[in-house]
Amino acid sequence: MSIKIITLILMAIFYICYFAKMINQRKQGIKTDQLGKGKQGFIKFIEISLKMTTYLLPFVQIISIVFYSDIKYIALRIVGVIITAIGVLVFIMAVAQMKENWRAGVQREDRTSLVTAGIYSVSRNPAFLGFDLMYIGILFSFFNWCLCVITALALVLFHLQIVNVEEDFLIETFGQEYLEYKKNVFRYLGRRF
């Protein structure tokens, strides 16, 4: 099976998981997509920009995959597929372990639980990490400058979402419990012992 087909399958698995979770939560009356809703100023800008970038990026990725013809860097392409697969796996684990607490953006009205077990014991943001790894893996496998710029923009926007929205919300909502968790588990990967 070619690297192109494997990557397209991995992307399909990722997005099926993402949208199936959203649809399932909608059926339960949970509004999963909270990006930009009820926000103002810089926070709204971050969230709307993130939403637009994450909707645009898969199209750029698919075009890059379909029209990529350079076979010089096969080792880098294989490493990219492995990183992509790890990203998809991390994302699926994160969404599964969050159960009904998972949201795209923060929602102040719904009371959720702080999830700190499983994959969340080694990453405070494994869903974001999954996105990042998938994006980086695809970039490694099918590099072009347009894909590079949009991928970099998505990574920066995810980071801004975490540090300017998610973490502030979690501190406000869970207080000392989150601060202790934050002290022990790194933002993306790793923990203090």
C-alpha positions as CSV (number, residue, x, y, z in Angstrom):
1,M,0.0,0.0,0.0
2,S,1.4,3.4,-0.9
3,I,2.2,6.2,1.6
4,K,-0.4,8.3,0.0
5,I,-3.2,5.8,0.6
6,I,-2.0,5.1,4.1
7,T,-2.0,8.8,4.9
8,L,-5.5,9.3,3.4
9,I,-6.8,6.4,5.5
10,L,-5.2,7.8,8.7
11,M,-6.8,11.2,7.9
12,A,-10.2,9.5,7.3
13,I,-10.0,7.7,10.6
14,F,-9.1,10.9,12.4
15,Y,-11.9,13.0,11.0
16,I,-14.5,10.2,11.3
17,C,-13.6,10.0,15.0
18,Y,-13.8,13.8,15.3
19,F,-17.2,14.2,13.6
20,A,-18.7,11.0,15.0
21,K,-17.9,12.3,18.5
22,M,-19.5,15.6,17.7
23,I,-22.6,14.0,16.2
24,N,-23.0,11.6,19.1
25,Q,-22.7,14.5,21.6
26,R,-25.2,16.6,19.6
27,K,-27.7,13.7,19.9
28,Q,-27.2,13.9,23.7
29,G,-27.9,17.7,23.7
30,I,-24.2,18.6,24.1
31,K,-22.9,21.5,22.0
32,T,-19.4,20.3,21.2
33,D,-18.3,23.1,18.9
34,Q,-17.8,26.2,21.1
35,L,-15.1,27.9,19.1
36,G,-15.8,31.6,18.8
37,K,-19.3,31.4,20.5
38,G,-19.9,33.9,23.2
39,K,-16.3,35.2,23.0
40,Q,-15.0,38.7,22.4
41,G,-11.7,40.4,21.3
42,F,-8.5,38.5,21.0
43,I,-10.0,35.2,22.3
44,K,-12.7,35.3,19.6
45,F,-10.0,36.1,17.0
46,I,-8.0,33.1,18.1
47,E,-10.9,30.7,18.0
48,I,-12.4,31.9,14.7
49,S,-8.9,31.8,13.1
50,L,-8.4,28.3,14.5
51,K,-11.7,27.1,13.2
52,M,-11.1,28.5,9.7
53,T,-7.5,27.1,9.6
54,T,-8.5,23.6,10.8
55,Y,-11.3,23.5,8.1
56,L,-8.9,24.7,5.4
57,L,-5.9,22.5,6.3
58,P,-7.4,19.1,5.4
59,F,-8.1,20.4,1.8
60,V,-4.6,21.6,1.5
61,Q,-3.3,18.3,2.9
62,I,-5.4,16.2,0.5
63,I,-4.2,18.3,-2.5
64,S,-0.6,18.0,-1.3
65,I,-1.0,14.2,-0.9
66,V,-2.7,13.7,-4.3
67,F,-0.3,15.8,-6.3
68,Y,2.9,15.0,-4.4
69,S,5.4,13.3,-6.8
70,D,8.8,13.7,-5.2
71,I,10.2,10.3,-4.2
72,K,13.7,11.5,-3.1
73,Y,13.0,11.5,0.6
74,I,11.3,8.2,1.2
75,A,12.7,7.9,4.8
76,L,11.3,11.2,5.8
77,R,7.9,10.2,4.2
78,I,7.9,7.0,6.3
79,V,8.8,8.9,9.4
80,G,5.9,11.3,8.6
81,V,3.4,8.4,8.3
82,I,4.5,7.0,11.6
83,I,4.1,10.5,13.3
84,T,0.7,10.8,11.6
85,A,-0.4,7.4,12.9
86,I,0.8,8.3,16.4
87,G,-1.1,11.5,16.2
88,V,-4.3,9.8,15.2
89,L,-4.0,7.2,18.0
90,V,-3.3,9.9,20.6
91,F,-6.3,11.9,19.4
92,I,-8.6,8.9,19.5
93,M,-7.4,8.0,23.0
94,A,-7.9,11.6,24.2
95,V,-11.4,11.8,22.9
96,A,-12.4,8.4,24.2
97,Q,-11.0,9.2,27.7
98,M,-12.7,12.6,27.9
99,K,-16.0,10.9,27.3
100,E,-18.8,13.5,27.4
101,N,-16.4,16.2,28.8
102,W,-14.8,16.7,25.3
103,R,-15.4,20.1,23.6
104,A,-13.9,22.1,20.7
105,G,-13.4,25.3,22.7
106,V,-14.7,26.1,26.1
107,Q,-18.3,26.2,27.3
108,R,-18.9,27.9,30.6
109,E,-22.5,26.8,30.9
110,D,-21.9,23.0,31.0
111,R,-20.2,21.7,34.1
112,T,-17.6,19.1,33.1
113,S,-15.1,17.0,35.0
114,L,-11.4,17.4,35.0
115,V,-9.9,14.3,33.4
116,T,-6.4,13.5,34.6
117,A,-6.1,9.7,34.2
118,G,-5.0,7.6,31.2
119,I,-3.4,9.6,28.4
120,Y,-4.2,12.7,30.4
121,S,-1.6,11.6,33.0
122,V,1.2,12.2,30.5
123,S,-0.3,15.2,28.6
124,R,-2.6,17.9,29.7
125,N,-3.7,18.4,26.1
126,P,-3.5,15.1,24.2
127,A,-6.3,16.0,21.7
128,F,-4.3,19.1,20.7
129,L,-1.1,16.9,20.7
130,G,-2.9,14.5,18.4
131,F,-3.8,17.2,16.0
132,D,-0.3,18.6,16.1
133,L,1.4,15.2,15.4
134,M,-1.0,14.4,12.6
135,Y,-0.4,17.8,10.9
136,I,3.4,17.5,11.4
137,G,3.5,14.0,10.1
138,I,1.6,14.9,6.9
139,L,3.9,17.9,6.4
140,F,7.0,15.6,6.7
141,S,5.5,13.2,4.2
142,F,4.2,15.6,1.6
143,F,6.2,18.8,2.2
144,N,5.4,22.0,0.2
145,W,5.5,25.6,1.2
146,C,1.8,26.2,1.2
147,L,1.2,23.2,3.4
148,C,4.1,24.3,5.6
149,V,2.7,27.8,6.2
150,I,-0.9,26.6,6.9
151,T,0.4,23.8,9.2
152,A,2.6,26.3,11.1
153,L,-0.4,28.7,11.5
154,A,-2.6,25.8,12.8
155,L,0.1,24.8,15.4
156,V,0.5,28.4,16.6
157,L,-3.3,28.9,16.8
158,F,-3.7,25.6,18.8
159,H,-1.0,26.8,21.2
160,L,-2.6,30.2,21.6
161,Q,-6.0,28.5,22.2
162,I,-4.4,26.4,25.0
163,V,-2.5,29.2,26.8
164,N,-5.0,32.0,26.3
165,V,-8.4,30.2,26.6
166,E,-8.2,26.6,27.8
167,E,-5.8,27.0,30.7
168,D,-7.5,30.1,32.0
169,F,-10.9,28.4,31.8
170,L,-9.5,25.3,33.6
171,I,-7.9,27.4,36.4
172,E,-11.2,29.4,36.8
173,T,-13.3,26.2,36.8
174,F,-11.2,23.7,38.7
175,G,-8.9,26.0,40.8
176,Q,-6.4,24.3,43.0
177,E,-7.2,20.8,41.5
178,Y,-6.1,22.0,38.0
179,L,-3.1,23.9,39.4
180,E,-1.9,20.7,41.1
181,Y,-2.4,18.8,37.9
182,K,-0.7,21.5,35.9
183,K,2.3,21.3,38.2
184,N,2.7,17.5,37.6
185,V,1.8,17.0,34.0
186,F,3.4,18.9,31.1
187,R,1.3,20.9,28.6
188,Y,2.1,18.6,25.7
189,L,4.0,15.5,26.8
190,G,5.7,14.3,30.0
191,R,5.2,14.6,33.7
192,R,7.2,15.5,36.8
193,F,8.0,12.7,39.2
